[in-house]
Amino acid sequence: MDAVVLTQVISIAVAVLVIVWHQQRSIERLRAEMRTELAALRHDIIDIRERLARVEGYLRIGIPDDATAPAAGTGGGNPKI
């Protein structure tokens, strides 16, 4: 086998290994960023739910439970007129 061909084969093999290694590093970095952003999003959702609960408590309103709320238009409950 000629030295030039051997050098080209080794160069291609090293290049493929470097590309695979770089792809894995990039994917791991993106996964870490996504985990961080997801955790921040979950924290924001919890804050929004707490604010909504405080507003509902202040206004004395809330979303009724499905099991205890009468269906709309069925005439259930005691309407206040």
PyMOL Python script that loads the backbone (N, CA, C, O; Angstrom):
from pymol import cmd

cmd.read_pdbstr("""\
ATOM      1  N   MET A   1       0.859  -1.176   0.000  1.00  0.00           N
ATOM      2  CA  MET A   1       0.000   0.000   0.000  1.00  0.00           C
ATOM      3  C   MET A   1       0.900   1.231   0.000  1.00  0.00           C
ATOM      4  O   MET A   1       1.887   1.302   0.731  1.00  0.00           O
ATOM      5  N   ASP A   2       0.550   2.156  -0.801  1.00  0.00           N
ATOM      6  CA  ASP A   2       1.334   3.372  -0.956  1.00  0.00           C
ATOM      7  C   ASP A   2       1.177   4.250   0.290  1.00  0.00           C
ATOM      8  O   ASP A   2       0.128   4.230   0.934  1.00  0.00           O
ATOM      9  N   ALA A   3       2.200   5.008   0.627  1.00  0.00           N
ATOM     10  CA  ALA A   3       2.186   5.862   1.813  1.00  0.00           C
ATOM     11  C   ALA A   3       1.131   6.966   1.698  1.00  0.00           C
ATOM     12  O   ALA A   3       0.538   7.367   2.700  1.00  0.00           O
ATOM     13  N   VAL A   4       0.902   7.448   0.498  1.00  0.00           N
ATOM     14  CA  VAL A   4      -0.086   8.511   0.288  1.00  0.00           C
ATOM     15  C   VAL A   4      -1.490   7.990   0.576  1.00  0.00           C
ATOM     16  O   VAL A   4      -2.282   8.675   1.223  1.00  0.00           O
ATOM     17  N   VAL A   5      -1.800   6.806   0.110  1.00  0.00           N
ATOM     18  CA  VAL A   5      -3.120   6.211   0.338  1.00  0.00           C
ATOM     19  C   VAL A   5      -3.313   5.924   1.828  1.00  0.00           C
ATOM     20  O   VAL A   5      -4.377   6.180   2.392  1.00  0.00           O
ATOM     21  N   LEU A   6      -2.270   5.392   2.446  1.00  0.00           N
ATOM     22  CA  LEU A   6      -2.345   5.113   3.884  1.00  0.00           C
ATOM     23  C   LEU A   6      -2.576   6.397   4.683  1.00  0.00           C
ATOM     24  O   LEU A   6      -3.363   6.401   5.630  1.00  0.00           O
ATOM     25  N   THR A   7      -1.915   7.458   4.318  1.00  0.00           N
ATOM     26  CA  THR A   7      -2.082   8.748   4.988  1.00  0.00           C
ATOM     27  C   THR A   7      -3.504   9.271   4.784  1.00  0.00           C
ATOM     28  O   THR A   7      -4.101   9.815   5.713  1.00  0.00           O
ATOM     29  N   GLN A   8      -4.037   9.115   3.606  1.00  0.00           N
ATOM     30  CA  GLN A   8      -5.400   9.580   3.342  1.00  0.00           C
ATOM     31  C   GLN A   8      -6.425   8.777   4.138  1.00  0.00           C
ATOM     32  O   GLN A   8      -7.376   9.354   4.666  1.00  0.00           O
ATOM     33  N   VAL A   9      -6.255   7.477   4.235  1.00  0.00           N
ATOM     34  CA  VAL A   9      -7.190   6.633   4.994  1.00  0.00           C
ATOM     35  C   VAL A   9      -7.142   6.990   6.470  1.00  0.00           C
ATOM     36  O   VAL A   9      -8.181   7.109   7.119  1.00  0.00           O
ATOM     37  N   ILE A  10      -5.946   7.161   6.996  1.00  0.00           N
ATOM     38  CA  ILE A  10      -5.812   7.535   8.412  1.00  0.00           C
ATOM     39  C   ILE A  10      -6.408   8.921   8.652  1.00  0.00           C
ATOM     40  O   ILE A  10      -7.065   9.141   9.669  1.00  0.00           O
ATOM     41  N   SER A  11      -6.186   9.850   7.733  1.00  0.00           N
ATOM     42  CA  SER A  11      -6.747  11.203   7.869  1.00  0.00           C
ATOM     43  C   SER A  11      -8.271  11.167   7.869  1.00  0.00           C
ATOM     44  O   SER A  11      -8.905  11.861   8.663  1.00  0.00           O
ATOM     45  N   ILE A  12      -8.857  10.376   6.996  1.00  0.00           N
ATOM     46  CA  ILE A  12     -10.318  10.272   6.947  1.00  0.00           C
ATOM     47  C   ILE A  12     -10.854   9.652   8.231  1.00  0.00           C
ATOM     48  O   ILE A  12     -11.865  10.106   8.767  1.00  0.00           O
ATOM     49  N   ALA A  13     -10.175   8.607   8.730  1.00  0.00           N
ATOM     50  CA  ALA A  13     -10.623   7.957   9.963  1.00  0.00           C
ATOM     51  C   ALA A  13     -10.556   8.922  11.147  1.00  0.00           C
ATOM     52  O   ALA A  13     -11.482   8.979  11.956  1.00  0.00           O
ATOM     53  N   VAL A  14      -9.476   9.669  11.248  1.00  0.00           N
ATOM     54  CA  VAL A  14      -9.343  10.654  12.338  1.00  0.00           C
ATOM     55  C   VAL A  14     -10.397  11.741  12.194  1.00  0.00           C
ATOM     56  O   VAL A  14     -10.972  12.175  13.192  1.00  0.00           O
ATOM     57  N   ALA A  15     -10.657  12.182  10.988  1.00  0.00           N
ATOM     58  CA  ALA A  15     -11.667  13.224  10.766  1.00  0.00           C
ATOM     59  C   ALA A  15     -13.051  12.740  11.184  1.00  0.00           C
ATOM     60  O   ALA A  15     -13.817  13.488  11.792  1.00  0.00           O
ATOM     61  N   VAL A  16     -13.367  11.497  10.860  1.00  0.00           N
ATOM     62  CA  VAL A  16     -14.667  10.942  11.261  1.00  0.00           C
ATOM     63  C   VAL A  16     -14.773  10.861  12.778  1.00  0.00           C
ATOM     64  O   VAL A  16     -15.811  11.205  13.343  1.00  0.00           O
ATOM     65  N   LEU A  17     -13.726  10.418  13.436  1.00  0.00           N
ATOM     66  CA  LEU A  17     -13.738  10.345  14.897  1.00  0.00           C
ATOM     67  C   LEU A  17     -13.901  11.730  15.535  1.00  0.00           C
ATOM     68  O   LEU A  17     -14.624  11.884  16.520  1.00  0.00           O
ATOM     69  N   VAL A  18     -13.230  12.725  14.971  1.00  0.00           N
ATOM     70  CA  VAL A  18     -13.346  14.095  15.501  1.00  0.00           C
ATOM     71  C   VAL A  18     -14.759  14.625  15.295  1.00  0.00           C
ATOM     72  O   VAL A  18     -15.297  15.291  16.179  1.00  0.00           O
ATOM     73  N   ILE A  19     -15.362  14.347  14.165  1.00  0.00           N
ATOM     74  CA  ILE A  19     -16.731  14.805  13.899  1.00  0.00           C
ATOM     75  C   ILE A  19     -17.706  14.160  14.870  1.00  0.00           C
ATOM     76  O   ILE A  19     -18.578  14.838  15.412  1.00  0.00           O
ATOM     77  N   VAL A  20     -17.571  12.870  15.094  1.00  0.00           N
ATOM     78  CA  VAL A  20     -18.460  12.166  16.036  1.00  0.00           C
ATOM     79  C   VAL A  20     -18.283  12.714  17.443  1.00  0.00           C
ATOM     80  O   VAL A  20     -19.264  12.947  18.148  1.00  0.00           O
ATOM     81  N   TRP A  21     -17.034  12.922  17.855  1.00  0.00           N
ATOM     82  CA  TRP A  21     -16.763  13.460  19.189  1.00  0.00           C
ATOM     83  C   TRP A  21     -17.366  14.853  19.352  1.00  0.00           C
ATOM     84  O   TRP A  21     -17.955  15.165  20.387  1.00  0.00           O
ATOM     85  N   HIS A  22     -17.215  15.686  18.320  1.00  0.00           N
ATOM     86  CA  HIS A  22     -17.768  17.041  18.376  1.00  0.00           C
ATOM     87  C   HIS A  22     -19.299  17.017  18.433  1.00  0.00           C
ATOM     88  O   HIS A  22     -19.904  17.797  19.169  1.00  0.00           O
ATOM     89  N   GLN A  23     -19.913  16.143  17.675  1.00  0.00           N
ATOM     90  CA  GLN A  23     -21.379  16.015  17.696  1.00  0.00           C
ATOM     91  C   GLN A  23     -21.859  15.613  19.083  1.00  0.00           C
ATOM     92  O   GLN A  23     -22.843  16.163  19.578  1.00  0.00           O
ATOM     93  N   GLN A  24     -21.185  14.668  19.714  1.00  0.00           N
ATOM     94  CA  GLN A  24     -21.591  14.234  21.054  1.00  0.00           C
ATOM     95  C   GLN A  24     -21.456  15.358  22.062  1.00  0.00           C
ATOM     96  O   GLN A  24     -22.325  15.533  22.916  1.00  0.00           O
ATOM     97  N   ARG A  25     -20.380  16.122  21.975  1.00  0.00           N
ATOM     98  CA  ARG A  25     -20.204  17.269  22.883  1.00  0.00           C
ATOM     99  C   ARG A  25     -21.304  18.298  22.675  1.00  0.00           C
ATOM    100  O   ARG A  25     -21.846  18.834  23.642  1.00  0.00           O
ATOM    101  N   SER A  26     -21.636  18.575  21.421  1.00  0.00           N
ATOM    102  CA  SER A  26     -22.678  19.549  21.113  1.00  0.00           C
ATOM    103  C   SER A  26     -24.031  19.095  21.628  1.00  0.00           C
ATOM    104  O   SER A  26     -24.793  19.890  22.178  1.00  0.00           O
ATOM    105  N   ILE A  27     -24.327  17.821  21.451  1.00  0.00           N
ATOM    106  CA  ILE A  27     -25.609  17.285  21.918  1.00  0.00           C
ATOM    107  C   ILE A  27     -25.699  17.355  23.436  1.00  0.00           C
ATOM    108  O   ILE A  27     -26.738  17.736  23.974  1.00  0.00           O
ATOM    109  N   GLU A  28     -24.634  16.997  24.128  1.00  0.00           N
ATOM    110  CA  GLU A  28     -24.644  17.071  25.592  1.00  0.00           C
ATOM    111  C   GLU A  28     -24.802  18.508  26.076  1.00  0.00           C
ATOM    112  O   GLU A  28     -25.504  18.760  27.055  1.00  0.00           O
ATOM    113  N   ARG A  29     -24.165  19.432  25.406  1.00  0.00           N
ATOM    114  CA  ARG A  29     -24.283  20.845  25.781  1.00  0.00           C
ATOM    115  C   ARG A  29     -25.720  21.333  25.579  1.00  0.00           C
ATOM    116  O   ARG A  29     -26.259  22.050  26.422  1.00  0.00           O
ATOM    117  N   LEU A  30     -26.336  20.943  24.463  1.00  0.00           N
ATOM    118  CA  LEU A  30     -27.721  21.325  24.200  1.00  0.00           C
ATOM    119  C   LEU A  30     -28.678  20.702  25.213  1.00  0.00           C
ATOM    120  O   LEU A  30     -29.621  21.353  25.662  1.00  0.00           O
ATOM    121  N   ARG A  31     -28.438  19.457  25.568  1.00  0.00           N
ATOM    122  CA  ARG A  31     -29.283  18.803  26.569  1.00  0.00           C
ATOM    123  C   ARG A  31     -29.196  19.510  27.914  1.00  0.00           C
ATOM    124  O   ARG A  31     -30.206  19.683  28.596  1.00  0.00           O
ATOM    125  N   ALA A  32     -27.990  19.917  28.295  1.00  0.00           N
ATOM    126  CA  ALA A  32     -27.823  20.640  29.558  1.00  0.00           C
ATOM    127  C   ALA A  32     -28.565  21.975  29.518  1.00  0.00           C
ATOM    128  O   ALA A  32     -29.210  22.357  30.495  1.00  0.00           O
ATOM    129  N   GLU A  33     -28.476  22.679  28.401  1.00  0.00           N
ATOM    130  CA  GLU A  33     -29.198  23.948  28.261  1.00  0.00           C
ATOM    131  C   GLU A  33     -30.708  23.730  28.335  1.00  0.00           C
ATOM    132  O   GLU A  33     -31.424  24.500  28.976  1.00  0.00           O
ATOM    133  N   MET A  34     -31.184  22.679  27.675  1.00  0.00           N
ATOM    134  CA  MET A  34     -32.619  22.393  27.687  1.00  0.00           C
ATOM    135  C   MET A  34     -33.107  22.054  29.092  1.00  0.00           C
ATOM    136  O   MET A  34     -34.190  22.475  29.497  1.00  0.00           O
ATOM    137  N   ARG A  35     -32.297  21.288  29.836  1.00  0.00           N
ATOM    138  CA  ARG A  35     -32.682  20.968  31.217  1.00  0.00           C
ATOM    139  C   ARG A  35     -32.767  22.233  32.059  1.00  0.00           C
ATOM    140  O   ARG A  35     -33.684  22.387  32.866  1.00  0.00           O
ATOM    141  N   THR A  36     -31.812  23.136  31.872  1.00  0.00           N
ATOM    142  CA  THR A  36     -31.803  24.390  32.622  1.00  0.00           C
ATOM    143  C   THR A  36     -33.022  25.239  32.261  1.00  0.00           C
ATOM    144  O   THR A  36     -33.685  25.783  33.145  1.00  0.00           O
ATOM    145  N   GLU A  37     -33.316  25.353  30.966  1.00  0.00           N
ATOM    146  CA  GLU A  37     -34.460  26.147  30.535  1.00  0.00           C
ATOM    147  C   GLU A  37     -35.775  25.526  30.986  1.00  0.00           C
ATOM    148  O   GLU A  37     -36.711  26.243  31.340  1.00  0.00           O
ATOM    149  N   LEU A  38     -35.853  24.202  30.975  1.00  0.00           N
ATOM    150  CA  LEU A  38     -37.068  23.522  31.422  1.00  0.00           C
ATOM    151  C   LEU A  38     -37.291  23.732  32.909  1.00  0.00           C
ATOM    152  O   LEU A  38     -38.423  23.936  33.350  1.00  0.00           O
ATOM    153  N   ALA A  39     -36.215  23.683  33.683  1.00  0.00           N
ATOM    154  CA  ALA A  39     -36.335  23.926  35.117  1.00  0.00           C
ATOM    155  C   ALA A  39     -36.799  25.361  35.379  1.00  0.00           C
ATOM    156  O   ALA A  39     -37.625  25.595  36.261  1.00  0.00           O
ATOM    157  N   ALA A  40     -36.276  26.310  34.623  1.00  0.00           N
ATOM    158  CA  ALA A  40     -36.694  27.700  34.781  1.00  0.00           C
ATOM    159  C   ALA A  40     -38.157  27.871  34.384  1.00  0.00           C
ATOM    160  O   ALA A  40     -38.898  28.610  35.032  1.00  0.00           O
ATOM    161  N   LEU A  41     -38.567  27.195  33.331  1.00  0.00           N
ATOM    162  CA  LEU A  41     -39.963  27.265  32.893  1.00  0.00           C
ATOM    163  C   LEU A  41     -40.891  26.676  33.943  1.00  0.00           C
ATOM    164  O   LEU A  41     -41.949  27.240  34.222  1.00  0.00           O
ATOM    165  N   ARG A  42     -40.509  25.554  34.523  1.00  0.00           N
ATOM    166  CA  ARG A  42     -41.327  24.955  35.592  1.00  0.00           C
ATOM    167  C   ARG A  42     -41.442  25.895  36.780  1.00  0.00           C
ATOM    168  O   ARG A  42     -42.507  26.019  37.386  1.00  0.00           O
ATOM    169  N   HIS A  43     -40.334  26.559  37.111  1.00  0.00           N
ATOM    170  CA  HIS A  43     -40.354  27.508  38.220  1.00  0.00           C
ATOM    171  C   HIS A  43     -41.298  28.672  37.908  1.00  0.00           C
ATOM    172  O   HIS A  43     -42.049  29.116  38.776  1.00  0.00           O
ATOM    173  N   ASP A  44     -41.257  29.163  36.670  1.00  0.00           N
ATOM    174  CA  ASP A  44     -42.153  30.250  36.268  1.00  0.00           C
ATOM    175  C   ASP A  44     -43.617  29.818  36.337  1.00  0.00           C
ATOM    176  O   ASP A  44     -44.472  30.593  36.766  1.00  0.00           O
ATOM    177  N   ILE A  45     -43.905  28.601  35.922  1.00  0.00           N
ATOM    178  CA  ILE A  45     -45.282  28.102  35.968  1.00  0.00           C
ATOM    179  C   ILE A  45     -45.764  28.011  37.408  1.00  0.00           C
ATOM    180  O   ILE A  45     -46.908  28.363  37.697  1.00  0.00           O
ATOM    181  N   ILE A  46     -44.920  27.549  38.304  1.00  0.00           N
ATOM    182  CA  ILE A  46     -45.293  27.470  39.721  1.00  0.00           C
ATOM    183  C   ILE A  46     -45.582  28.863  40.261  1.00  0.00           C
ATOM    184  O   ILE A  46     -46.556  29.056  40.989  1.00  0.00           O
ATOM    185  N   ASP A  47     -44.734  29.848  39.906  1.00  0.00           N
ATOM    186  CA  ASP A  47     -44.967  31.228  40.346  1.00  0.00           C
ATOM    187  C   ASP A  47     -46.290  31.769  39.812  1.00  0.00           C
ATOM    188  O   ASP A  47     -47.031  32.429  40.541  1.00  0.00           O
ATOM    189  N   ILE A  48     -46.588  31.495  38.552  1.00  0.00           N
ATOM    190  CA  ILE A  48     -47.837  31.978  37.963  1.00  0.00           C
ATOM    191  C   ILE A  48     -49.035  31.338  38.650  1.00  0.00           C
ATOM    192  O   ILE A  48     -50.029  32.016  38.912  1.00  0.00           O
ATOM    193  N   ARG A  49     -48.959  30.052  38.942  1.00  0.00           N
ATOM    194  CA  ARG A  49     -50.061  29.380  39.648  1.00  0.00           C
ATOM    195  C   ARG A  49     -50.272  29.966  41.036  1.00  0.00           C
ATOM    196  O   ARG A  49     -51.407  30.147  41.475  1.00  0.00           O
ATOM    197  N   GLU A  50     -49.164  30.263  41.732  1.00  0.00           N
ATOM    198  CA  GLU A  50     -49.285  30.870  43.057  1.00  0.00           C
ATOM    199  C   GLU A  50     -49.924  32.257  42.964  1.00  0.00           C
ATOM    200  O   GLU A  50     -50.783  32.597  43.777  1.00  0.00           O
ATOM    201  N   ARG A  51     -49.516  33.048  41.991  1.00  0.00           N
ATOM    202  CA  ARG A  51     -50.122  34.370  41.811  1.00  0.00           C
ATOM    203  C   ARG A  51     -51.612  34.254  41.516  1.00  0.00           C
ATOM    204  O   ARG A  51     -52.423  34.991  42.077  1.00  0.00           O
ATOM    205  N   LEU A  52     -51.970  33.323  40.632  1.00  0.00           N
ATOM    206  CA  LEU A  52     -53.370  33.120  40.304  1.00  0.00           C
ATOM    207  C   LEU A  52     -54.162  32.703  41.538  1.00  0.00           C
ATOM    208  O   LEU A  52     -55.285  33.168  41.737  1.00  0.00           O
ATOM    209  N   ALA A  53     -53.594  31.836  42.363  1.00  0.00           N
ATOM    210  CA  ALA A  53     -54.276  31.408  43.581  1.00  0.00           C
ATOM    211  C   ALA A  53     -54.469  32.592  44.534  1.00  0.00           C
ATOM    212  O   ALA A  53     -55.516  32.709  45.171  1.00  0.00           O
ATOM    213  N   ARG A  54     -53.464  33.469  44.632  1.00  0.00           N
ATOM    214  CA  ARG A  54     -53.605  34.641  45.509  1.00  0.00           C
ATOM    215  C   ARG A  54     -54.677  35.589  44.982  1.00  0.00           C
ATOM    216  O   ARG A  54     -55.468  36.124  45.758  1.00  0.00           O
ATOM    217  N   VAL A  55     -54.706  35.800  43.658  1.00  0.00           N
ATOM    218  CA  VAL A  55     -55.718  36.678  43.067  1.00  0.00           C
ATOM    219  C   VAL A  55     -57.107  36.088  43.273  1.00  0.00           C
ATOM    220  O   VAL A  55     -58.037  36.804  43.646  1.00  0.00           O
ATOM    221  N   GLU A  56     -57.252  34.780  43.031  1.00  0.00           N
ATOM    222  CA  GLU A  56     -58.545  34.133  43.236  1.00  0.00           C
ATOM    223  C   GLU A  56     -58.970  34.218  44.695  1.00  0.00           C
ATOM    224  O   GLU A  56     -60.144  34.436  44.995  1.00  0.00           O
ATOM    225  N   GLY A  57     -58.016  34.046  45.600  1.00  0.00           N
ATOM    226  CA  GLY A  57     -58.340  34.153  47.017  1.00  0.00           C
ATOM    227  C   GLY A  57     -58.749  35.565  47.396  1.00  0.00           C
ATOM    228  O   GLY A  57     -59.677  35.760  48.181  1.00  0.00           O
ATOM    229  N   TYR A  58     -58.060  36.547  46.840  1.00  0.00           N
ATOM    230  CA  TYR A  58     -58.384  37.944  47.132  1.00  0.00           C
ATOM    231  C   TYR A  58     -59.763  38.305  46.591  1.00  0.00           C
ATOM    232  O   TYR A  58     -60.540  38.987  47.259  1.00  0.00           O
ATOM    233  N   LEU A  59     -60.057  37.848  45.392  1.00  0.00           N
ATOM    234  CA  LEU A  59     -61.355  38.151  44.781  1.00  0.00           C
ATOM    235  C   LEU A  59     -62.444  37.165  45.208  1.00  0.00           C
ATOM    236  O   LEU A  59     -63.615  37.321  44.862  1.00  0.00           O
ATOM    237  N   ARG A  60     -62.034  36.160  45.961  1.00  0.00           N
ATOM    238  CA  ARG A  60     -62.949  35.109  46.427  1.00  0.00           C
ATOM    239  C   ARG A  60     -63.618  34.396  45.254  1.00  0.00           C
ATOM    240  O   ARG A  60     -64.821  34.137  45.257  1.00  0.00           O
ATOM    241  N   ILE A  61     -62.806  34.093  44.269  1.00  0.00           N
ATOM    242  CA  ILE A  61     -63.281  33.319  43.127  1.00  0.00           C
ATOM    243  C   ILE A  61     -62.364  32.127  42.971  1.00  0.00           C
ATOM    244  O   ILE A  61     -61.318  32.043  43.614  1.00  0.00           O
ATOM    245  N   GLY A  62     -62.754  31.232  42.137  1.00  0.00           N
ATOM    246  CA  GLY A  62     -61.899  30.086  41.871  1.00  0.00           C
ATOM    247  C   GLY A  62     -62.534  29.224  40.812  1.00  0.00           C
ATOM    248  O   GLY A  62     -63.696  29.406  40.450  1.00  0.00           O
ATOM    249  N   ILE A  63     -61.786  28.320  40.341  1.00  0.00           N
ATOM    250  CA  ILE A  63     -62.310  27.379  39.366  1.00  0.00           C
ATOM    251  C   ILE A  63     -62.940  26.240  40.147  1.00  0.00           C
ATOM    252  O   ILE A  63     -62.258  25.590  40.939  1.00  0.00           O
ATOM    253  N   PRO A  64     -64.237  25.982  39.941  1.00  0.00           N
ATOM    254  CA  PRO A  64     -64.887  24.930  40.713  1.00  0.00           C
ATOM    255  C   PRO A  64     -64.368  23.551  40.320  1.00  0.00           C
ATOM    256  O   PRO A  64     -63.913  23.336  39.196  1.00  0.00           O
ATOM    257  N   ASP A  65     -64.445  22.631  41.264  1.00  0.00           N
ATOM    258  CA  ASP A  65     -64.074  21.252  40.967  1.00  0.00           C
ATOM    259  C   ASP A  65     -65.083  20.673  39.997  1.00  0.00           C
ATOM    260  O   ASP A  65     -66.277  20.959  40.094  1.00  0.00           O
ATOM    261  N   ASP A  66     -64.626  19.879  39.082  1.00  0.00           N
ATOM    262  CA  ASP A  66     -65.520  19.284  38.096  1.00  0.00           C
ATOM    263  C   ASP A  66     -66.561  18.381  38.754  1.00  0.00           C
ATOM    264  O   ASP A  66     -67.698  18.304  38.288  1.00  0.00           O
ATOM    265  N   ALA A  67     -66.187  17.712  39.812  1.00  0.00           N
ATOM    266  CA  ALA A  67     -67.099  16.761  40.446  1.00  0.00           C
ATOM    267  C   ALA A  67     -68.233  17.474  41.201  1.00  0.00           C
ATOM    268  O   ALA A  67     -69.340  16.941  41.285  1.00  0.00           O
ATOM    269  N   THR A  68     -67.976  18.646  41.738  1.00  0.00           N
ATOM    270  CA  THR A  68     -68.982  19.328  42.543  1.00  0.00           C
ATOM    271  C   THR A  68     -69.718  20.427  41.788  1.00  0.00           C
ATOM    272  O   THR A  68     -70.767  20.881  42.244  1.00  0.00           O
ATOM    273  N   ALA A  69     -69.197  20.864  40.649  1.00  0.00           N
ATOM    274  CA  ALA A  69     -69.824  21.959  39.910  1.00  0.00           C
ATOM    275  C   ALA A  69     -70.952  21.427  39.044  1.00  0.00           C
ATOM    276  O   ALA A  69     -70.779  20.423  38.353  1.00  0.00           O
ATOM    277  N   PRO A  70     -72.110  22.085  39.070  1.00  0.00           N
ATOM    278  CA  PRO A  70     -73.178  21.663  38.171  1.00  0.00           C
ATOM    279  C   PRO A  70     -72.837  22.034  36.727  1.00  0.00           C
ATOM    280  O   PRO A  70     -72.155  23.029  36.479  1.00  0.00           O
ATOM    281  N   ALA A  71     -73.300  21.251  35.807  1.00  0.00           N
ATOM    282  CA  ALA A  71     -73.021  21.522  34.402  1.00  0.00           C
ATOM    283  C   ALA A  71     -73.755  22.777  33.972  1.00  0.00           C
ATOM    284  O   ALA A  71     -74.855  23.055  34.449  1.00  0.00           O
ATOM    285  N   ALA A  72     -73.152  23.528  33.081  1.00  0.00           N
ATOM    286  CA  ALA A  72     -73.773  24.775  32.614  1.00  0.00           C
ATOM    287  C   ALA A  72     -75.052  24.464  31.853  1.00  0.00           C
ATOM    288  O   ALA A  72     -75.078  23.582  30.994  1.00  0.00           O
ATOM    289  N   GLY A  73     -76.103  25.192  32.174  1.00  0.00           N
ATOM    290  CA  GLY A  73     -77.366  25.045  31.467  1.00  0.00           C
ATOM    291  C   GLY A  73     -78.248  23.930  31.981  1.00  0.00           C
ATOM    292  O   GLY A  73     -79.314  23.689  31.413  1.00  0.00           O
ATOM    293  N   THR A  74     -77.839  23.231  33.049  1.00  0.00           N
ATOM    294  CA  THR A  74     -78.662  22.128  33.545  1.00  0.00           C
ATOM    295  C   THR A  74     -79.615  22.589  34.646  1.00  0.00           C
ATOM    296  O   THR A  74     -80.499  21.841  35.063  1.00  0.00           O
ATOM    297  N   GLY A  75     -79.432  23.812  35.109  1.00  0.00           N
ATOM    298  CA  GLY A  75     -80.313  24.317  36.152  1.00  0.00           C
ATOM    299  C   GLY A  75     -79.959  23.799  37.532  1.00  0.00           C
ATOM    300  O   GLY A  75     -80.741  23.955  38.469  1.00  0.00           O
ATOM    301  N   GLY A  76     -78.828  23.204  37.670  1.00  0.00           N
ATOM    302  CA  GLY A  76     -78.421  22.681  38.957  1.00  0.00           C
ATOM    303  C   GLY A  76     -77.994  23.784  39.897  1.00  0.00           C
ATOM    304  O   GLY A  76     -77.623  24.869  39.449  1.00  0.00           O
ATOM    305  N   GLY A  77     -78.041  23.530  41.182  1.00  0.00           N
ATOM    306  CA  GLY A  77     -77.607  24.493  42.176  1.00  0.00           C
ATOM    307  C   GLY A  77     -78.697  25.495  42.501  1.00  0.00           C
ATOM    308  O   GLY A  77     -79.816  25.410  41.996  1.00  0.00           O
ATOM    309  N   ASN A  78     -78.350  26.440  43.348  1.00  0.00           N
ATOM    310  CA  ASN A  78     -79.299  27.484  43.752  1.00  0.00           C
ATOM    311  C   ASN A  78     -78.889  28.789  43.103  1.00  0.00           C
ATOM    312  O   ASN A  78     -77.965  29.445  43.586  1.00  0.00           O
ATOM    313  N   PRO A  79     -79.552  29.193  42.010  1.00  0.00           N
ATOM    314  CA  PRO A  79     -79.178  30.453  41.386  1.00  0.00           C
ATOM    315  C   PRO A  79     -79.603  31.625  42.247  1.00  0.00           C
ATOM    316  O   PRO A  79     -80.681  31.620  42.841  1.00  0.00           O
ATOM    317  N   LYS A  80     -78.741  32.630  42.307  1.00  0.00           N
ATOM    318  CA  LYS A  80     -79.055  33.844  43.072  1.00  0.00           C
ATOM    319  C   LYS A  80     -79.565  34.894  42.101  1.00  0.00           C
ATOM    320  O   LYS A  80     -78.912  35.219  41.109  1.00  0.00           O
ATOM    321  N   ILE A  81     -80.723  35.408  42.399  1.00  0.00           N
ATOM    322  CA  ILE A  81     -81.322  36.417  41.529  1.00  0.00           C
ATOM    323  C   ILE A  81     -81.388  37.725  42.259  1.00  0.00           C
ATOM    324  O   ILE A  81     -81.861  38.718  41.706  1.00  0.00           O
TER     325      ILE A  81
END
""", "prot")
cmd.dss("prot")
cmd.show_as("cartoon", "prot")
cmd.util.cbc("prot")
cmd.orient("prot")
